[in-house]
Amino acid sequence: MLFDLSQKSRYAVAAVLALAQQDQSAPVQIKTICGAKNIPQPYLEQLMTDLKRAGVVQSYRGSQGGYKLAKSPSDISILEILVAIEGDLVWSAGQTGVWDYFWKTAEEGVKKSLSVSIQSLLEANEKIENRVTYAI
């Protein structure tokens, strides 16, 4: 069984990554994020509302308005984004006995894996993009 993210969650993570890659001195307009990450604008507007409500992003009005991260990329985890978009990730509800133990353990492992920060992803992406490949 593979754990996979919904398209909604993928778009949300992509949008937060796009913001983290931008200069944080000025808000980023939603059309810029849509263009960079190929996300439909009406859909992204809904996601940004959820991310704003969760304290992941801030919005700014006006002709120079847009979105900025509400905190440092090192303080935003993938899990935080997923919970903002999907709600709390609970797999063990309603299980009893050994199944309760199994699902709680699995849930803890997944949550630990998803605790990686946006900053960590940015650093990994930089390494991937700067990787030199040689062909003979």
GROMACS elastic network, one bead per residue, 0.5 to 0.9 nm:
[ bonds ]
;  ai    aj funct       b0    kb
    3   110     6  0.86891   500
    5     8     6  0.79295   500
    5     9     6  0.59362   500
    5    10     6  0.62494   500
    5    82     6  0.86767   500
    6     9     6  0.52104   500
    6    10     6  0.62744   500
    6    11     6  0.86803   500
    6    86     6  0.88852   500
    7    11     6  0.61091   500
    7    12     6  0.85624   500
    8    11     6  0.52848   500
    8    12     6  0.63308   500
    8    13     6  0.88328   500
    8    43     6  0.85044   500
    8    44     6  0.89113   500
    8    47     6  0.77501   500
    8    85     6  0.74636   500
    8    86     6  0.84082   500
    9    12     6  0.50027   500
    9    13     6  0.61819   500
    9    14     6  0.84715   500
    9    47     6  0.87768   500
    9    81     6  0.76701   500
    9    82     6  0.60249   500
    9    85     6  0.63796   500
    9    86     6  0.73501   500
   10    13     6  0.52435   500
   10    14     6  0.60613   500
   10    15     6  0.85527   500
   10    82     6  0.89032   500
   11    15     6  0.60451   500
   11    16     6  0.86499   500
   11    37     6  0.79802   500
   11    38     6  0.89168   500
   11    39     6  0.66846   500
   11    43     6  0.89258   500
   11    44     6  0.74598   500
   11    47     6  0.81044   500
   12    15     6  0.50921   500
   12    16     6  0.62862   500
   12    17     6  0.85879   500
   12    44     6  0.76328   500
   12    47     6  0.62867   500
   12    48     6  0.76449   500
   12    51     6  0.79571   500
   12    81     6  0.70003   500
   12    82     6  0.79589   500
   12    85     6  0.74649   500
   13    16     6  0.51924   500
   13    17     6  0.61208   500
   13    18     6  0.85502   500
   13    78     6  0.70074   500
   13    81     6  0.66369   500
   13    82     6  0.79541   500
   13   118     6  0.86233   500
   14    17     6  0.50397   500
   14    18     6  0.60763   500
   14    19     6  0.86801   500
   14    33     6  0.87648   500
   14    37     6  0.66037   500
   14    39     6  0.88501   500
   15    19     6  0.63028   500
   15    20     6  0.86342   500
   15    33     6  0.63128   500
   15    34     6  0.80127   500
   15    36     6  0.89309   500
   15    37     6  0.71337   500
   15    39     6  0.84430   500
   15    44     6  0.79948   500
   15    47     6  0.89127   500
   15    48     6  0.83445   500
   16    19     6  0.50923   500
   16    20     6  0.61571   500
   16    21     6  0.86646   500
   16    51     6  0.88717   500
   16    56     6  0.82526   500
   16    57     6  0.80234   500
   16    68     6  0.89154   500
   16    69     6  0.74587   500
   16    73     6  0.87594   500
   16    81     6  0.83412   500
   16   118     6  0.78818   500
   17    21     6  0.61908   500
   17    22     6  0.88154   500
   17    73     6  0.85342   500
   17   118     6  0.66586   500
   17   119     6  0.87503   500
   17   121     6  0.81728   500
   17   122     6  0.74389   500
   18    21     6  0.51924   500
   18    22     6  0.65995   500
   18    33     6  0.62925   500
   18    36     6  0.73908   500
   18    37     6  0.74398   500
   19    22     6  0.52695   500
   19    23     6  0.80894   500
   19    24     6  0.78194   500
   19    27     6  0.87299   500
   19    28     6  0.70050   500
   19    33     6  0.75192   500
   19    57     6  0.89072   500
   19    67     6  0.76313   500
   19    68     6  0.63340   500
   19    69     6  0.65466   500
   20    23     6  0.77816   500
   20    24     6  0.76083   500
   20    68     6  0.82314   500
   20    69     6  0.69798   500
   20    72     6  0.83554   500
   20    73     6  0.62549   500
   20   118     6  0.75888   500
   20   119     6  0.79114   500
   20   122     6  0.79129   500
   21    24     6  0.85444   500
   21   122     6  0.75592   500
   22    25     6  0.87563   500
   22    26     6  0.88004   500
   22    27     6  0.89692   500
   22    28     6  0.76079   500
   22    68     6  0.88471   500
   23    26     6  0.67863   500
   23    27     6  0.84950   500
   23    28     6  0.86234   500
   24    27     6  0.69207   500
   24    28     6  0.83692   500
   24    68     6  0.64696   500
   24    69     6  0.75687   500
   25    68     6  0.85430   500
   26    64     6  0.81831   500
   26    65     6  0.82703   500
   26    66     6  0.83549   500
   26    67     6  0.84269   500
   26    68     6  0.74348   500
   27    58     6  0.87655   500
   27    59     6  0.77379   500
   27    60     6  0.68714   500
   27    64     6  0.72373   500
   27    65     6  0.58187   500
   27    68     6  0.51242   500
   27    69     6  0.88060   500
   28    31     6  0.84491   500
   28    32     6  0.67441   500
   28    33     6  0.73556   500
   28    64     6  0.84157   500
   28    65     6  0.72149   500
   28    67     6  0.51030   500
   28    68     6  0.64019   500
   29    32     6  0.54184   500
   29    33     6  0.68310   500
   29    34     6  0.89358   500
   29    64     6  0.77415   500
   29    65     6  0.64480   500
   29    67     6  0.63446   500
   30    33     6  0.51457   500
   30    34     6  0.61645   500
   30    35     6  0.85992   500
   30    41     6  0.71988   500
   30    44     6  0.77048   500
   30    45     6  0.74854   500
   30    48     6  0.89468   500
   30    66     6  0.61543   500
   30    67     6  0.71966   500
   31    35     6  0.60407   500
   31    36     6  0.85135   500
   31    41     6  0.67685   500
   32    35     6  0.51751   500
   32    36     6  0.61218   500
   32    37     6  0.85856   500
   33    36     6  0.51367   500
   33    37     6  0.60253   500
   33    38     6  0.78910   500
   33    39     6  0.76355   500
   33    41     6  0.87433   500
   33    44     6  0.86817   500
   34    37     6  0.53986   500
   34    38     6  0.51961   500
   34    40     6  0.62945   500
   34    41     6  0.59605   500
   34    44     6  0.73779   500
   35    38     6  0.52337   500
   35    39     6  0.70620   500
   35    40     6  0.87580   500
   35    41     6  0.89451   500
   36    39     6  0.81462   500
   38    41     6  0.89197   500
   39    42     6  0.88131   500
   39    43     6  0.73607   500
   39    44     6  0.64770   500
   40    43     6  0.54662   500
   40    44     6  0.62153   500
   40    45     6  0.87796   500
   41    44     6  0.50531   500
   41    45     6  0.61254   500
   41    46     6  0.88131   500
   42    45     6  0.51802   500
   42    46     6  0.66554   500
   42    47     6  0.89667   500
   43    46     6  0.53685   500
   43    47     6  0.65020   500
   43    48     6  0.88131   500
   44    48     6  0.60222   500
   44    49     6  0.85636   500
   45    48     6  0.51698   500
   45    49     6  0.63724   500
   45    50     6  0.89474   500
   46    49     6  0.52114   500
   46    50     6  0.66531   500
   46    51     6  0.88740   500
   47    50     6  0.51624   500
   47    51     6  0.62268   500
   47    52     6  0.85693   500
   47    84     6  0.89291   500
   47    85     6  0.70036   500
   48    52     6  0.59138   500
   48    53     6  0.84311   500
   48    57     6  0.74468   500
   48    58     6  0.89166   500
   48    59     6  0.86064   500
   48    67     6  0.83701   500
   49    52     6  0.50859   500
   49    53     6  0.61674   500
   49    54     6  0.86836   500
   49    57     6  0.87922   500
   49    59     6  0.88368   500
   50    53     6  0.50869   500
   50    54     6  0.63034   500
   50    55     6  0.87859   500
   50    56     6  0.88478   500
   50    84     6  0.60771   500
   50    85     6  0.62315   500
   51    54     6  0.50966   500
   51    55     6  0.63311   500
   51    56     6  0.52604   500
   51    57     6  0.58395   500
   51    58     6  0.84353   500
   51    81     6  0.70461   500
   51    84     6  0.59132   500
   51    85     6  0.71353   500
   52    55     6  0.50951   500
   52    56     6  0.57224   500
   52    58     6  0.56845   500
   52    59     6  0.71876   500
   52    70     6  0.82221   500
   52    84     6  0.88700   500
   53    56     6  0.76967   500
   53    57     6  0.81996   500
   53    58     6  0.88940   500
   53    84     6  0.78840   500
   54    57     6  0.78982   500
   54    80     6  0.82592   500
   54    81     6  0.82605   500
   54    83     6  0.86224   500
   54    84     6  0.56392   500
   54    85     6  0.88679   500
   55    58     6  0.72078   500
   55    69     6  0.86756   500
   55    70     6  0.62299   500
   55    71     6  0.83111   500
   55    84     6  0.88367   500
   56    68     6  0.88696   500
   56    69     6  0.61173   500
   56    70     6  0.52678   500
   56    71     6  0.69152   500
   56    76     6  0.70833   500
   56    80     6  0.80073   500
   56    81     6  0.73806   500
   56    84     6  0.84071   500
   57    67     6  0.65117   500
   57    68     6  0.56166   500
   57    71     6  0.75920   500
   58    66     6  0.83944   500
   58    67     6  0.56016   500
   58    68     6  0.53900   500
   58    69     6  0.60473   500
   58    70     6  0.52612   500
   59    65     6  0.73027   500
   59    66     6  0.56850   500
   59    68     6  0.66047   500
   59    69     6  0.88227   500
   59    70     6  0.89176   500
   60    64     6  0.79991   500
   60    66     6  0.51595   500
   60    67     6  0.61521   500
   60    68     6  0.81378   500
   61    64     6  0.73330   500
   61    66     6  0.66155   500
   62    66     6  0.80674   500
   63    66     6  0.85715   500
   67    70     6  0.89119   500
   68    71     6  0.86647   500
   69    72     6  0.70002   500
   69    73     6  0.76179   500
   71    74     6  0.82567   500
   71    75     6  0.64524   500
   71    76     6  0.72112   500
   72    75     6  0.52516   500
   72    76     6  0.68281   500
   72   118     6  0.87989   500
   72   119     6  0.81546   500
   73    76     6  0.52937   500
   73    77     6  0.80300   500
   73   117     6  0.66958   500
   73   118     6  0.50579   500
   73   120     6  0.83775   500
   73   122     6  0.86697   500
   74    77     6  0.75904   500
   74   116     6  0.88306   500
   74   117     6  0.53577   500
   74   118     6  0.60086   500
   74   120     6  0.71945   500
   75   117     6  0.65746   500
   75   118     6  0.77549   500
   75   119     6  0.80565   500
   76    79     6  0.83599   500
   76    80     6  0.65654   500
   76    81     6  0.76448   500
   76   115     6  0.86496   500
   76   116     6  0.83768   500
   76   117     6  0.54772   500
   76   118     6  0.58525   500
   76   119     6  0.79378   500
   77    80     6  0.51596   500
   77    81     6  0.66148   500
   77    82     6  0.87904   500
   77   114     6  0.70153   500
   77   115     6  0.51994   500
   77   116     6  0.54239   500
   77   118     6  0.58717   500
   77   119     6  0.86651   500
   78    81     6  0.51751   500
   78    82     6  0.62277   500
   78    83     6  0.86581   500
   78   114     6  0.54111   500
   78   115     6  0.59725   500
   78   116     6  0.61103   500
   78   117     6  0.62632   500
   78   118     6  0.68017   500
   79    82     6  0.50508   500
   79    83     6  0.60763   500
   79    84     6  0.84981   500
   79    89     6  0.88296   500
   79   111     6  0.66723   500
   79   112     6  0.86012   500
   79   113     6  0.85755   500
   79   115     6  0.55071   500
   79   116     6  0.77822   500
   79   117     6  0.87210   500
   80    83     6  0.52473   500
   80    84     6  0.61925   500
   80    85     6  0.87610   500
   80   114     6  0.85642   500
   80   115     6  0.78807   500
   81    84     6  0.50838   500
   81    85     6  0.63295   500
   81    86     6  0.85167   500
   82    85     6  0.51307   500
   82    86     6  0.56277   500
   82    87     6  0.71344   500
   82    88     6  0.81000   500
   82    89     6  0.82249   500
   82   114     6  0.88615   500
   83    86     6  0.52351   500
   83    88     6  0.50748   500
   83    89     6  0.67327   500
   84    87     6  0.58605   500
   84    88     6  0.80343   500
   86    89     6  0.76337   500
   87    90     6  0.89797   500
   89   107     6  0.78893   500
   89   111     6  0.82055   500
   90    93     6  0.65753   500
   90   104     6  0.85420   500
   90   107     6  0.70312   500
   91    94     6  0.88141   500
   91    95     6  0.88879   500
   91   103     6  0.61771   500
   91   104     6  0.72434   500
   91   106     6  0.83132   500
   91   107     6  0.63163   500
   92    95     6  0.57732   500
   92    96     6  0.87273   500
   92    99     6  0.79081   500
   92   100     6  0.57362   500
   92   101     6  0.81329   500
   92   102     6  0.81483   500
   92   104     6  0.55207   500
   92   105     6  0.89695   500
   92   106     6  0.87670   500
   92   107     6  0.74257   500
   93    96     6  0.87999   500
   93   100     6  0.77911   500
   93   103     6  0.86218   500
   93   104     6  0.88930   500
   94   100     6  0.78285   500
   95    98     6  0.83559   500
   95    99     6  0.57315   500
   95   101     6  0.84970   500
   95   103     6  0.79346   500
   96    99     6  0.57007   500
   96   101     6  0.79703   500
   97   100     6  0.54097   500
   97   101     6  0.66645   500
   97   102     6  0.88507   500
   98   101     6  0.50499   500
   98   102     6  0.60963   500
   98   103     6  0.86613   500
   99   103     6  0.60167   500
   99   104     6  0.83257   500
  100   103     6  0.53594   500
  100   104     6  0.59956   500
  100   105     6  0.84634   500
  101   104     6  0.52499   500
  101   105     6  0.61052   500
  101   106     6  0.86016   500
  102   105     6  0.52420   500
  102   106     6  0.61949   500
  102   107     6  0.85700   500
  103   107     6  0.58825   500
  103   108     6  0.84434   500
  104   107     6  0.50071   500
  104   108     6  0.61112   500
  104   109     6  0.86132   500
  105   108     6  0.51645   500
  105   109     6  0.62772   500
  105   110     6  0.87573   500
  106   109     6  0.51182   500
  106   110     6  0.62501   500
  106   111     6  0.86105   500
  107   110     6  0.52028   500
  107   111     6  0.61039   500
  107   112     6  0.85126   500
  108   111     6  0.51479   500
  108   112     6  0.60702   500
  108   113     6  0.86114   500
  109   112     6  0.51062   500
  109   113     6  0.62265   500
  109   114     6  0.86600   500
  110   113     6  0.50358   500
  110   114     6  0.61510   500
  110   115     6  0.86626   500
  111   114     6  0.50136   500
  111   115     6  0.62014   500
  112   115     6  0.51999   500
  112   116     6  0.78874   500
  113   116     6  0.65406   500
  114   117     6  0.82950   500
  116   119     6  0.83301   500
  116   120     6  0.65184   500
  116   121     6  0.76168   500
  117   120     6  0.51689   500
  117   121     6  0.66260   500
  117   122     6  0.88026   500
  118   121     6  0.50797   500
  118   122     6  0.62366   500
  118   123     6  0.87048   500
  119   122     6  0.50101   500
  119   123     6  0.62352   500
  119   124     6  0.86032   500
  120   123     6  0.51421   500
  120   124     6  0.61547   500
  120   125     6  0.85382   500
  121   124     6  0.50017   500
  121   125     6  0.59861   500
  121   126     6  0.85170   500
  122   125     6  0.50589   500
  122   126     6  0.61776   500
  122   127     6  0.87436   500
  123   126     6  0.50918   500
  123   127     6  0.63770   500
  123   128     6  0.87304   500
  124   127     6  0.51705   500
  124   128     6  0.62785   500
  124   129     6  0.86856   500
  125   128     6  0.50285   500
  125   129     6  0.60884   500
  125   130     6  0.85068   500
  126   129     6  0.51224   500
  126   130     6  0.60370   500
  126   131     6  0.84647   500
  127   130     6  0.51454   500
  127   131     6  0.59825   500
  128   131     6  0.52268   500
  128   132     6  0.88127   500
  129   132     6  0.84037   500
